[in-house]
Amino acid sequence: MNDGVNGVALAVFIFFFVLVTVMGFLAARWRKAANEHTLDEWGLGGRSFGTWVTWFLLGGDLYTAYTFVAVPAAIYAAGAAGFFAVPYTILVYPLIFTFLPRLWSVSHKHGYVTTSDFVRGRFGSKGLSLAVAVTGILATMPYIALQLVGIQAVLDVMGVGGGENTNWFVKDLPLLLAFGVLAAYTYSSGLRAPALIAFVKDTLIYIVIAVAIIYIPIKLGGFDEIFASAQEAYSETNPATGAPRGALVPGEAGQWTYATLALGSALALFMYPHSITATLSSRSRDVIRRNTTILPLYSLMLGLLALLGFMAIAAGVKVQNGQLAIPQLFENMFPDWFAGVAFAAIGIGALVPAAIMSIAAANLFTRNIYKDFIKPDATPKQETAVSKIVSLLVKVGALVFVLTMDKTVAINFQLLGGIWILQTFPALVGGLFTRWFHRWALIGGWAVGMIYGTVAAYGVASPTQKHFGGSAKEIPGIGEIGYIGLTAFVINVLVTVVLTFVLRAVKAPEGVDETQPKDYTADAGDPGVEVELPPATAGSAH
């Protein structure tokens, strides 16, 4: 790592950072509504985004700074096993094509802002809605923290903030400033800010990846040399484990882990609140369908991005923290000005999803905790005010997490968040297609899945951690090592099915379903499809 500050790269980084900051505040005037004091406007951008805005917003939401830094970092550290992110993003789009249009339709019809709103309306259960909301908030917090970790990695490589012995305030001041700007424009502009900034973020990322995939291999002697260097490096013994560092091709022992992690991650991706928030901001169900056909372009980009891990090895990048590998590769290989562009792509790639995630978590708290249990008669204006404040508190919590804990802990807690959020799948996706599951059975399955997943992850150790050291463990009854989240999900479904049979046999009371079959296929502009709300609470779900 270079000593001192890379002034040219920093200047370019600051230019783009200032640009998106200005855009973030100006976004408040973009498509401004007559009444901006509703969650529909602040938290969902007025549900008005078309195909391209939604595509950039979802891309900015799903392909984050964590993706930019962590996926090639996984390749750098362990080899081809890190490519699991590529097949799971391929699997996810046919999956979401089947259920996201249905969720959009019923949400548009009834004014649902969150997944918990839908679950409460579908099953008539505030308890199940609360479980989904709490899970979403818990799973999102470490994800926001990882975006700040991405910004911090870029700042470290640029030499900003001093070394490890520097006063903590001076060292973390740049990250604090970035956090302050993010918090301010999110509070001011809501979802419109990341929607507008996503255009810049994705453009920069595509430019950087296109240049990197051509320019860096030329400098390193071609892909033959890159893969040969990687193979040699992976064959070296890792002193911490006594095993080879990694492999260009996953071994037979790791195939179950690879496959289950890819499948489980695909099932979990659109359970995250921020994914649903970006989806519900669309103006029609056809926008959702079109996006499922063009979002795979990001998977192509992700595959190319992952190759940077091999390039970092071939370029001789040596870092203690694997998350610094790709920023350091850019620092070493690119001219200073283009390194600044690459760093800006990562930095902005953190700001966009962090903003959406904080808004999504705030909407969950406001709608499904504050309104349902604390102040049922809250007005739309009060809801919006509470959501704005909670979005700030969520970001503060993520910042404290980053500043006080080791960065590997943030990654492992994000992996734990993936295990948790997958347990909401039966209630959300199951509810979109059938009313057969009993609400109490869904709560029981959710609880068992959460407990099993948490306890199993707690028992996983790594060379640096005694607990929560990974997300793979032996699958009960099979004996293969697999993704804990998928195992917990299967147990969740089994418990839900068994309990549903039992509860229906004893005629346990069911909640009232406020939806109708036609609600799930309705589109904007269809007769009788406009949001149905009581006059006293216009703008909020009933």
C-alpha positions as semicolon CSV with decimal commas, in nm:
position;residue;x (nm);y (nm);z (nm)
1;M;0,000;0,000;0,000
2;N;0,131;0,341;-0,091
3;D;0,235;0,588;0,179
4;G;0,073;0,929;0,191
5;V;-0,235;1,062;0,015
6;N;-0,295;1,003;-0,355
7;G;-0,388;1,363;-0,431
8;V;-0,502;1,316;-0,790
9;A;-0,723;1,015;-0,709
10;L;-0,863;1,196;-0,407
11;A;-0,947;1,505;-0,615
12;V;-1,136;1,296;-0,871
13;F;-1,313;1,109;-0,590
14;I;-1,418;1,434;-0,424
15;F;-1,545;1,572;-0,757
16;F;-1,784;1,281;-0,806
17;F;-1,879;1,278;-0,440
18;V;-1,976;1,645;-0,455
19;L;-2,162;1,582;-0,781
20;V;-2,382;1,310;-0,633
21;T;-2,430;1,511;-0,313
22;V;-2,575;1,799;-0,516
23;M;-2,788;1,552;-0,711
24;G;-2,908;1,399;-0,385
25;F;-3,042;1,730;-0,257
26;L;-3,183;1,836;-0,596
27;A;-3,370;1,505;-0,615
28;A;-3,623;1,647;-0,368
29;R;-3,752;1,863;-0,658
30;W;-3,753;1,577;-0,909
31;R;-4,111;1,472;-0,986
32;K;-4,216;1,660;-0,675
33;A;-4,565;1,568;-0,554
34;A;-4,838;1,798;-0,431
35;N;-4,819;1,629;-0,089
36;E;-4,469;1,506;-0,011
37;H;-4,551;1,420;0,352
38;T;-4,651;1,059;0,288
39;L;-4,452;0,737;0,281
40;D;-4,572;0,681;-0,075
41;E;-4,380;0,994;-0,175
42;W;-4,079;0,999;0,061
43;G;-4,031;0,622;0,093
44;L;-4,143;0,500;-0,252
45;G;-4,078;0,798;-0,480
46;G;-4,449;0,838;-0,546
47;R;-4,463;0,488;-0,699
48;S;-4,386;0,664;-1,027
49;F;-4,062;0,519;-1,164
50;G;-4,053;0,375;-1,515
51;T;-3,846;0,093;-1,662
52;W;-3,507;0,261;-1,685
53;V;-3,523;0,446;-1,356
54;T;-3,630;0,123;-1,184
55;W;-3,353;-0,071;-1,360
56;F;-3,085;0,169;-1,241
57;L;-3,242;0,186;-0,894
58;L;-3,259;-0,193;-0,856
59;G;-2,908;-0,229;-0,999
60;G;-2,780;0,035;-0,759
61;D;-2,969;-0,138;-0,479
62;L;-2,859;-0,497;-0,542
63;Y;-2,506;-0,453;-0,682
64;T;-2,350;-0,259;-0,398
65;A;-2,007;-0,147;-0,284
66;Y;-2,004;-0,473;-0,090
67;T;-2,048;-0,656;-0,422
68;F;-1,774;-0,448;-0,583
69;V;-1,530;-0,514;-0,299
70;A;-1,630;-0,848;-0,145
71;V;-1,699;-1,071;-0,447
72;P;-1,353;-1,032;-0,605
73;A;-1,207;-1,028;-0,252
74;A;-1,356;-1,375;-0,200
75;I;-1,194;-1,489;-0,526
76;Y;-0,866;-1,329;-0,414
77;A;-0,877;-1,512;-0,081
78;A;-1,016;-1,855;-0,168
79;G;-1,055;-1,899;-0,542
80;A;-1,348;-1,994;-0,762
81;A;-1,580;-2,070;-0,470
82;G;-1,638;-1,695;-0,458
83;F;-1,815;-1,716;-0,795
84;F;-2,131;-1,844;-0,620
85;A;-2,267;-1,489;-0,651
86;V;-2,285;-1,524;-1,031
87;P;-2,520;-1,826;-1,054
88;Y;-2,739;-1,696;-0,773
89;T;-2,801;-1,370;-0,956
90;I;-2,891;-1,577;-1,263
91;L;-3,132;-1,795;-1,065
92;V;-3,306;-1,504;-0,898
93;Y;-3,458;-1,332;-1,203
94;P;-3,688;-1,614;-1,323
95;L;-3,786;-1,654;-0,959
96;I;-3,886;-1,291;-0,908
97;F;-4,068;-1,285;-1,242
98;T;-4,321;-1,523;-1,086
99;F;-4,401;-1,327;-0,769
100;L;-4,290;-0,963;-0,782
101;P;-4,565;-0,851;-1,027
102;R;-4,822;-1,008;-0,793
103;L;-4,672;-0,827;-0,494
104;W;-4,669;-0,498;-0,683
105;S;-5,035;-0,535;-0,783
106;V;-5,171;-0,614;-0,438
107;S;-4,950;-0,347;-0,280
108;H;-5,069;-0,085;-0,528
109;K;-5,432;-0,183;-0,469
110;H;-5,414;-0,163;-0,090
111;G;-5,145;0,100;-0,038
112;Y;-4,891;-0,143;0,111
113;V;-4,549;0,014;0,160
114;T;-4,364;-0,284;0,311
115;T;-4,370;-0,664;0,294
116;S;-4,505;-0,666;0,649
117;D;-4,800;-0,453;0,535
118;F;-4,887;-0,728;0,286
119;V;-4,839;-1,010;0,538
120;R;-5,064;-0,832;0,789
121;G;-5,333;-0,774;0,526
122;R;-5,312;-1,122;0,377
123;F;-5,315;-1,322;0,702
124;G;-5,480;-1,073;0,937
125;S;-5,191;-1,112;1,181
126;K;-5,001;-0,826;1,340
127;G;-4,779;-1,081;1,514
128;L;-4,663;-1,234;1,186
129;S;-4,625;-0,886;1,040
130;L;-4,408;-0,786;1,338
131;A;-4,189;-1,097;1,295
132;V;-4,129;-1,012;0,929
133;A;-4,058;-0,646;1,012
134;V;-3,810;-0,720;1,293
135;T;-3,632;-0,976;1,075
136;G;-3,605;-0,725;0,792
137;I;-3,459;-0,455;1,016
138;L;-3,209;-0,692;1,178
139;A;-3,096;-0,830;0,842
140;T;-3,058;-0,483;0,691
141;M;-2,845;-0,322;0,964
142;P;-2,519;-0,515;0,894
143;Y;-2,583;-0,473;0,520
144;I;-2,577;-0,095;0,562
145;A;-2,262;-0,130;0,772
146;L;-2,092;-0,314;0,485
147;Q;-2,157;-0,021;0,252
148;L;-1,969;0,203;0,494
149;V;-1,693;-0,060;0,505
150;G;-1,667;-0,024;0,126
151;I;-1,623;0,353;0,155
152;Q;-1,367;0,306;0,430
153;A;-1,166;0,060;0,218
154;V;-1,139;0,318;-0,062
155;L;-1,038;0,593;0,180
156;D;-0,772;0,367;0,333
157;V;-0,615;0,291;-0,003
158;M;-0,614;0,661;-0,098
159;G;-0,428;0,732;0,226
160;V;-0,702;0,949;0,372
161;G;-0,731;0,963;0,750
162;G;-0,379;0,855;0,844
163;G;-0,247;0,524;0,972
164;E;-0,357;0,294;1,249
165;N;-0,183;0,507;1,513
166;T;-0,362;0,825;1,411
167;N;-0,614;0,981;1,651
168;W;-0,946;0,796;1,600
169;F;-1,137;1,113;1,520
170;V;-0,893;1,223;1,250
171;K;-0,873;0,870;1,111
172;D;-1,249;0,831;1,084
173;L;-1,335;1,192;0,995
174;P;-1,367;1,127;0,617
175;L;-1,609;0,840;0,682
176;L;-1,804;1,057;0,928
177;L;-1,834;1,330;0,665
178;A;-1,952;1,083;0,401
179;F;-2,205;0,947;0,649
180;G;-2,329;1,297;0,731
181;V;-2,386;1,381;0,365
182;L;-2,566;1,049;0,305
183;A;-2,789;1,105;0,606
184;A;-2,873;1,463;0,507
185;Y;-2,984;1,404;0,148
186;T;-3,169;1,084;0,236
187;Y;-3,363;1,274;0,502
188;S;-3,436;1,554;0,258
189;S;-3,516;1,367;-0,065
190;G;-3,615;1,014;0,036
191;L;-3,604;0,745;-0,233
192;R;-3,573;1,000;-0,512
193;A;-3,211;1,069;-0,408
194;P;-3,069;0,716;-0,462
195;A;-3,287;0,677;-0,773
196;L;-3,122;0,981;-0,933
197;I;-2,771;0,904;-0,808
198;A;-2,796;0,544;-0,933
199;F;-2,753;0,670;-1,290
200;V;-2,406;0,805;-1,204
201;K;-2,313;0,505;-0,993
202;D;-2,397;0,241;-1,253
203;T;-2,241;0,437;-1,538
204;L;-1,914;0,466;-1,347
205;I;-1,915;0,098;-1,255
206;Y;-1,973;-0,016;-1,613
207;I;-1,693;0,212;-1,736
208;V;-1,450;0,090;-1,469
209;I;-1,527;-0,278;-1,530
210;A;-1,500;-0,240;-1,908
211;V;-1,162;-0,069;-1,878
212;A;-1,032;-0,303;-1,607
213;I;-1,120;-0,623;-1,794
214;I;-0,922;-0,503;-2,097
215;Y;-0,648;-0,280;-1,959
216;I;-0,529;-0,483;-1,658
217;P;-0,487;-0,818;-1,843
218;I;-0,281;-0,638;-2,110
219;K;-0,049;-0,503;-1,841
220;L;-0,025;-0,844;-1,672
221;G;0,051;-1,045;-1,987
222;G;-0,294;-1,185;-2,063
223;F;-0,539;-1,417;-1,893
224;D;-0,310;-1,721;-1,931
225;E;-0,057;-1,550;-1,707
226;I;-0,328;-1,434;-1,466
227;F;-0,476;-1,781;-1,418
228;A;-0,132;-1,943;-1,392
229;S;-0,033;-1,697;-1,117
230;A;-0,363;-1,759;-0,936
231;Q;-0,322;-2,137;-0,956
232;E;0,025;-2,112;-0,809
233;A;-0,093;-1,886;-0,528
234;Y;-0,389;-2,109;-0,439
235;S;-0,166;-2,416;-0,411
236;E;0,027;-2,252;-0,127
237;T;-0,062;-2,371;0,224
238;N;-0,260;-2,134;0,441
239;P;-0,075;-2,127;0,777
240;A;-0,400;-2,059;0,964
241;T;-0,578;-2,369;0,832
242;G;-0,298;-2,599;0,716
243;A;-0,485;-2,647;0,386
244;P;-0,428;-2,497;0,041
245;R;-0,533;-2,135;0,017
246;G;-0,795;-2,206;-0,251
247;A;-0,858;-2,348;-0,597
248;L;-0,938;-2,234;-0,948
249;V;-1,216;-2,495;-0,956
250;P;-1,414;-2,586;-0,641
251;G;-1,332;-2,936;-0,520
252;E;-1,592;-3,208;-0,483
253;A;-1,613;-3,148;-0,108
254;G;-1,720;-2,789;-0,167
255;Q;-1,985;-2,849;-0,431
256;W;-2,276;-2,884;-0,189
257;T;-2,170;-2,564;-0,017
258;Y;-2,143;-2,383;-0,349
259;A;-2,480;-2,503;-0,478
260;T;-2,678;-2,450;-0,157
261;L;-2,524;-2,107;-0,100
262;A;-2,616;-2,001;-0,454
263;L;-2,975;-2,133;-0,425
264;G;-3,030;-1,997;-0,075
265;S;-2,891;-1,656;-0,167
266;A;-3,119;-1,643;-0,472
267;L;-3,424;-1,716;-0,256
268;A;-3,318;-1,454;-0,002
269;L;-3,221;-1,162;-0,226
270;F;-3,569;-1,022;-0,287
271;M;-3,679;-1,086;0,071
272;Y;-3,460;-0,794;0,178
273;P;-3,666;-0,480;0,251
274;H;-3,456;-0,261;0,021
275;S;-3,521;-0,490;-0,278
276;I;-3,895;-0,466;-0,221
277;T;-3,881;-0,089;-0,164
278;A;-3,716;-0,038;-0,502
279;T;-3,970;-0,274;-0,662
280;L;-4,277;-0,102;-0,517
281;S;-4,153;0,235;-0,643
282;S;-4,235;0,120;-0,999
283;R;-4,538;0,268;-1,172
284;S;-4,677;-0,057;-1,315
285;R;-4,645;-0,435;-1,300
286;D;-4,515;-0,434;-1,658
287;V;-4,216;-0,229;-1,539
288;I;-4,135;-0,514;-1,299
289;R;-4,163;-0,775;-1,573
290;R;-3,940;-0,580;-1,811
291;N;-3,681;-0,536;-1,537
292;T;-3,657;-0,907;-1,471
293;T;-3,556;-0,950;-1,836
294;I;-3,287;-0,677;-1,844
295;L;-3,144;-0,702;-1,491
296;P;-2,932;-1,007;-1,594
297;L;-2,703;-0,755;-1,767
298;Y;-2,575;-0,688;-1,417
299;S;-2,493;-1,057;-1,378
300;L;-2,265;-1,030;-1,681
301;M;-2,096;-0,735;-1,514
302;L;-2,065;-0,932;-1,190
303;G;-1,892;-1,221;-1,364
304;L;-1,633;-0,983;-1,510
305;L;-1,600;-0,810;-1,175
306;A;-1,520;-1,138;-1,002
307;L;-1,222;-1,190;-1,234
308;L;-1,055;-0,894;-1,066
309;G;-0,978;-1,126;-0,774
310;F;-0,752;-1,334;-0,998
311;M;-0,595;-1,017;-1,138
312;A;-0,512;-0,891;-0,787
313;I;-0,316;-1,211;-0,724
314;A;-0,133;-1,188;-1,056
315;A;-0,053;-0,822;-0,989
316;G;0,115;-0,916;-0,660
317;V;-0,131;-0,732;-0,438
318;K;-0,057;-0,811;-0,072
319;V;-0,305;-0,692;0,190
320;Q;-0,390;-0,808;0,540
321;N;-0,756;-0,719;0,489
322;G;-0,891;-0,890;0,176
323;Q;-1,148;-0,613;0,129
324;L;-0,862;-0,381;0,033
325;A;-0,743;-0,609;-0,248
326;I;-0,947;-0,456;-0,532
327;P;-0,904;-0,089;-0,431
328;Q;-0,531;-0,160;-0,402
329;L;-0,531;-0,328;-0,745
330;F;-0,682;-0,013;-0,895
331;E;-0,429;0,201;-0,709
332;N;-0,140;-0,008;-0,843
333;M;-0,253;-0,061;-1,203
334;F;-0,446;0,250;-1,310
335;P;-0,321;0,603;-1,368
336;D;-0,404;0,814;-1,062
337;W;-0,691;0,998;-1,231
338;F;-0,865;0,677;-1,338
339;A;-0,800;0,518;-1,000
340;G;-1,000;0,813;-0,866
341;V;-1,284;0,726;-1,103
342;A;-1,275;0,364;-0,984
343;F;-1,273;0,471;-0,619
344;A;-1,566;0,703;-0,688
345;A;-1,758;0,411;-0,843
346;I;-1,708;0,209;-0,524
347;G;-1,786;0,502;-0,296
348;I;-2,105;0,597;-0,480
349;G;-2,182;0,227;-0,503
350;A;-2,203;0,240;-0,124
351;L;-2,414;0,555;-0,096
352;V;-2,700;0,439;-0,321
353;P;-2,783;0,108;-0,148
354;A;-2,713;0,249;0,200
355;A;-2,976;0,517;0,135
356;I;-3,234;0,266;0,006
357;M;-3,164;0,023;0,290
358;S;-3,207;0,287;0,558
359;I;-3,534;0,404;0,400
360;A;-3,663;0,045;0,378
361;A;-3,576;-0,030;0,742
362;A;-3,736;0,298;0,852
363;N;-4,055;0,220;0,660
364;L;-4,077;-0,119;0,832
365;F;-4,042;0,038;1,175
366;T;-4,290;0,316;1,101
367;R;-4,562;0,106;0,939
368;N;-4,535;-0,221;1,127
369;I;-4,411;-0,125;1,472
370;Y;-4,490;0,243;1,533
371;K;-4,829;0,254;1,357
372;D;-4,941;-0,100;1,441
373;F;-4,841;-0,105;1,808
374;I;-4,754;0,246;1,931
375;K;-4,972;0,504;1,753
376;P;-5,244;0,342;1,541
377;D;-5,399;0,680;1,459
378;A;-5,076;0,827;1,318
379;T;-5,136;1,060;1,025
380;P;-4,943;1,023;0,698
381;K;-4,738;1,330;0,792
382;Q;-4,648;1,178;1,130
383;E;-4,556;0,850;0,963
384;T;-4,321;1,030;0,727
385;A;-4,161;1,229;1,008
386;V;-4,099;0,914;1,213
387;S;-3,958;0,730;0,911
388;K;-3,714;1,012;0,840
389;I;-3,586;1,006;1,198
390;V;-3,557;0,627;1,206
391;S;-3,364;0,631;0,877
392;L;-3,107;0,852;1,051
393;L;-3,091;0,625;1,357
394;V;-3,044;0,316;1,139
395;K;-2,746;0,478;0,965
396;V;-2,600;0,588;1,300
397;G;-2,626;0,228;1,423
398;A;-2,448;0,102;1,112
399;L;-2,177;0,367;1,155
400;V;-2,119;0,270;1,519
401;F;-2,099;-0,094;1,411
402;V;-1,829;-0,013;1,154
403;L;-1,625;0,210;1,384
404;T;-1,628;-0,017;1,688
405;M;-1,604;-0,369;1,546
406;D;-1,364;-0,561;1,325
407;K;-1,458;-0,549;0,955
408;T;-1,476;-0,928;0,925
409;V;-1,747;-0,919;1,193
410;A;-1,956;-0,693;0,968
411;I;-1,928;-0,944;0,683
412;N;-2,018;-1,240;0,904
413;F;-2,318;-1,059;1,050
414;Q;-2,433;-0,978;0,699
415;L;-2,412;-1,350;0,623
416;L;-2,620;-1,411;0,936
417;G;-2,868;-1,152;0,807
418;G;-2,904;-1,356;0,490
419;I;-2,992;-1,663;0,699
420;W;-3,254;-1,462;0,889
421;I;-3,419;-1,289;0,596
422;L;-3,467;-1,619;0,412
423;Q;-3,701;-1,727;0,693
424;T;-3,958;-1,469;0,579
425;F;-3,995;-1,641;0,239
426;P;-4,286;-1,873;0,331
427;A;-4,499;-1,586;0,466
428;L;-4,428;-1,347;0,178
429;V;-4,404;-1,566;-0,131
430;G;-4,635;-1,833;0,006
431;G;-4,892;-1,566;0,084
432;L;-4,883;-1,434;-0,271
433;F;-5,003;-1,767;-0,411
434;T;-5,205;-1,938;-0,137
435;R;-5,398;-1,868;0,181
436;W;-5,357;-2,230;0,294
437;F;-5,075;-2,170;0,544
438;H;-5,210;-2,086;0,889
439;R;-5,081;-1,761;1,038
440;W;-4,973;-1,929;1,362
441;A;-4,797;-2,205;1,167
442;L;-4,602;-1,942;0,972
443;I;-4,494;-1,779;1,299
444;G;-4,391;-2,120;1,436
445;G;-4,192;-2,208;1,124
446;W;-4,028;-1,865;1,123
447;A;-3,927;-1,899;1,489
448;V;-3,779;-2,248;1,443
449;G;-3,589;-2,140;1,130
450;M;-3,453;-1,830;1,305
451;I;-3,342;-2,025;1,611
452;Y;-3,183;-2,309;1,414
453;G;-3,006;-2,071;1,175
454;T;-2,871;-1,851;1,454
455;V;-2,752;-2,139;1,674
456;A;-2,593;-2,319;1,379
457;A;-2,412;-2,003;1,264
458;Y;-2,298;-1,937;1,621
459;G;-2,124;-2,274;1,622
460;V;-1,922;-2,204;1,306
461;A;-1,563;-2,102;1,376
462;S;-1,303;-1,945;1,148
463;P;-0,929;-1,879;1,187
464;T;-1,014;-1,534;1,326
465;Q;-1,344;-1,597;1,510
466;K;-1,481;-1,857;1,751
467;H;-1,842;-1,785;1,659
468;F;-2,033;-1,668;1,351
469;G;-1,724;-1,748;1,145
470;G;-1,916;-1,851;0,833
471;S;-2,251;-1,958;0,692
472;A;-2,192;-2,325;0,603
473;K;-2,230;-2,630;0,825
474;E;-2,312;-3,000;0,798
475;I;-2,669;-3,057;0,678
476;P;-2,857;-3,281;0,927
477;G;-2,943;-3,620;0,778
478;I;-2,730;-3,567;0,467
479;G;-2,382;-3,522;0,608
480;E;-2,268;-3,275;0,343
481;I;-2,155;-2,921;0,422
482;G;-2,421;-2,678;0,303
483;Y;-2,559;-2,329;0,348
484;I;-2,714;-2,289;0,692
485;G;-2,979;-2,050;0,563
486;L;-3,119;-2,305;0,316
487;T;-3,122;-2,579;0,580
488;A;-3,307;-2,346;0,819
489;F;-3,550;-2,258;0,539
490;V;-3,631;-2,625;0,471
491;I;-3,690;-2,685;0,844
492;N;-3,905;-2,369;0,850
493;V;-4,125;-2,496;0,566
494;L;-4,161;-2,843;0,718
495;V;-4,265;-2,700;1,054
496;T;-4,509;-2,461;0,883
497;V;-4,675;-2,740;0,683
498;V;-4,708;-2,975;0,983
499;L;-4,844;-2,702;1,210
500;T;-5,089;-2,590;0,943
501;F;-5,237;-2,941;0,923
502;V;-5,262;-2,954;1,303
503;L;-5,412;-2,607;1,343
504;R;-5,665;-2,665;1,067
505;A;-5,758;-2,999;1,223
506;V;-5,837;-2,831;1,556
507;K;-6,006;-2,540;1,375
508;A;-5,778;-2,273;1,519
509;P;-5,905;-1,922;1,436
510;E;-5,769;-1,764;1,120
511;G;-5,717;-1,396;1,053
512;V;-5,923;-1,197;0,805
513;D;-5,779;-1,173;0,454
514;E;-5,841;-0,818;0,325
515;T;-5,722;-0,905;-0,027
516;Q;-5,913;-1,058;-0,317
517;P;-5,787;-1,282;-0,603
518;K;-5,823;-1,002;-0,860
519;D;-5,592;-0,777;-0,653
520;Y;-5,291;-0,990;-0,747
521;T;-5,317;-0,930;-1,120
522;A;-5,440;-0,570;-1,120
523;D;-5,237;-0,298;-1,291
524;A;-5,223;0,078;-1,259
525;G;-5,510;0,236;-1,447
526;D;-5,734;-0,070;-1,431
527;P;-6,090;0,013;-1,318
528;G;-6,113;0,010;-0,939
529;V;-5,742;-0,042;-0,888
530;E;-5,650;0,293;-0,737
531;V;-5,534;0,272;-0,377
532;E;-5,830;0,225;-0,145
533;L;-5,779;0,422;0,176
534;P;-6,008;0,560;0,445
535;P;-6,046;0,939;0,411
536;A;-5,900;1,001;0,757
537;T;-5,574;0,825;0,677
538;A;-5,524;0,891;0,308
539;G;-5,173;0,790;0,208
540;S;-5,134;0,512;0,465
541;A;-5,225;0,145;0,445
542;H;-5,530;0,022;0,629
